[in-house]
Amino acid sequence: MKYGLVVLAAGFTGLLSFSLLAVAIGTDYWYIIDVNKPNCTCSDDLSSHSGLWRIVEGENSSSVIPSFTANMSSLSEAERHLLGLHKVVVIVLPLSLVLLVFSWIFGLVSSLACSPKLLAGSASYVFFCSLFTLSGVSIYVRYSDLAMEEFQQIVSPESLAHVDVSFGWSFAIAWLSYSLEVVTGLLLMLAARITQMKGCYDSGVTIAML
């Protein structure tokens, strides 16, 4: 494979992963609760979708998730645990976004330098960034499962029969962003290998000419 195509592909997937994660963090379709009660015209008002920062109920009503402003002393142990998990998510994912900016810069510099060591180091850094994204998304899954368990304890089974819950497209593109981060790291590793092999080949040609 050609070195130029590999580093261009790595740059594209790195930029795309950053863009997708930024969109995921800023949108409110991580978790969707769809209420479909028969013979009820108010089902739209009962449905909701939420992101990392707020919950949108119905068409016009929204509320901010009080992860850092809630009065912890007035909450139950389960509620404090949920808010704790949510705090971790809203810290880890934006931090991953910031780290991705530096990974793109490091990848650009190492690709221009054509240094196998720098390229391998950039790849390792991208893999490190992907761990933050993976951790944030995985913790959100755990947070959502626990929140649903708490919800099931206060709502009757008859009411739950008309409630459909699912992860939304914001959650899906966060997973896609993680996948692209891994692909970017692999491409940088491949670029490092190509550069190393080219260096060995050039050294062999030089020795043969001598």
N, C-alpha and C positions, 0 to 999 in steps of 0.2 A: 504493500500500500504506500501511497505517496504521503510524505510528511506534511506537506501543506494542506492536503485535504483532511487529514486527521486532526490537525490543530484547529482548522476552521470549523470542523464538526464539533470539536470540544468547546470552542468558543460559543457556537450557536446553542448547544444544549445547556451550557452553563448560564447563558443569558436567559434562555427560555425557562429554566428551572427557577431562577430568581424572579422573573415576571409572574410565573404561576403562583409561587409562594406569596408574593406581594398581594396578588388578587385574592388568594384564599384568606389571608389574614384580614383583609379589608372588607370582605363580604359577609353576609349574614345567612348563609345557607349551609352551615355545617350540620345542623340537626333539624329535622322537619317533623312536626307533629300534625297529622292530618285527621281531623274529626269529621266523621260522616254519619251523623245520627239520622235515621230514617224519619220522614215526616217532620223535619225541622228545617226552617229557613234561616237559622242563625249559625249553621255549621261553619261558615266562612269565618265568623267572628271567634269561634272557639279554636280554630286551627292557628298554628304558630310556626315560626322558624327562627332559628337563633344562630349567631356567630360567636366569635370570641369575645365580643364587647357588648352586645345587646341582644335582647329578645324582641322579636316583632310579632305582635298578636293581632290577628285580623288584617285589615288593610292600612290602618292609620295609627294604631297604638303600638308604641315601642317603649322599652325600658332598658336602662343600662344595667349590666350585671355588676353588682357591687362587690367585686372581689377584694378590693383594697379599702373600701369605705364602710363596709358592713360592721355593725357593732357585734363583735365576736362573743361578748359575754351573754348576749340575749339569744344565742343560737344553740342548737343541740350539738352533740358530739358529731353526729352524722353530717349535719349541715356545715360545721367547721371543717370537716374532712373534705367535703365537696369543694368548698371555697379554696381550701389549700391546694387541691389538685388543679383547680382552675387558675390559680395564681401561677403555678408552675408552667402551665400551658402558655399563658399570655406573656410569660417572660422568655421561655425557651424558643418559641417560634419566631418572635421578632429578633431575638439574638441570632438565630440561625440566618435570618435575612441579612443582617449586618455582616455576618461572617462571609456570606456568599459574595458580597461586594469585594472583599479583600481577596477571595479565592479567584475571582475573575481577573483582578489586577495581577496577582501572582502568576496565574496561568498565562496571561498575555506577555509578561516580562520573560518568563521561562521559555515560552515558545519562540520569542524573538531572539533570545540568547542561544537557542538550540542546544541547551545543556541537558544531558540525560539526568544529572543529579537534581537540577532545578525542576525539571519536568516531573520527576518522581516525587520530589518534595511537594509540588503543587497538587499532584494527584492524591497524596496522603492527606493534605489539608482539605481537599474537597471531600474525601471520605469522612474526615473528622466533622465537617459541616453537616454531612448527611446524617450523622448520628444524632445531631441536635434536632433535625427535622423529624427523623424517625421517632425519637423520644417524645417530642411534643405531640405528634399525631397519636402515638400509642397511649400516652397519658390521657389524651382527650377521649379516646375510646373507653378507657377505664372510668373516666369521669362521667361520661354519658350513661354507661351501664349502671353505675351506682345511683345516678340521678333518677333513672327509670325505675330502679328497685324501690327507691323512696317514694316515687310517684304511685307505684302500684300498692303501696301500703296505705295510702290515704284515699284511693279511688276504688270504688266497688268494681268487681269483675264484670258486671253488666255494662258499666260505662266504658270499661277498657275494650269491650268487644267492638266498639265503634271507633276505636282510636288506632291509627296506623302511624308507626314511627319509623324513620329511616334517616340515614346519613345523606346529606345533600351534595350538590355539585362542588361547593367550596371545599368540603372534606375530600372529595375525589381528586380535585386538582392539587391539593396538598400532597396526597400520595403520589400523584404523577410528578410533582416537583421533586420529591425524594428519589423516585426512580431515575429521573434525568440527572440528578446529582451523581448518582452511582455511575451512570453511563458516562458522564463527563470525566469522572475519576479514571474510569477504565480507558477512555480515549487518551487521556494524558499519559497514562502508563504505557499505552501502545506507542505514543509519540516518543516517549523516552527510550523505548526499546528500539524503535526505528533509528533514532539518532545514534544510539550506542552501536547498533550493527553497522551503520554507515561509517562511524568513526573507526571501527575495527577494519572495515573493508578498505578505507582510505589508508590506514596504517599499513595494511598488507600490501597494497599497491605500491606505496612508497618504498617499503623494504625490498620488494621485488625489483623495482627500478634501480635500487642501489646495488 
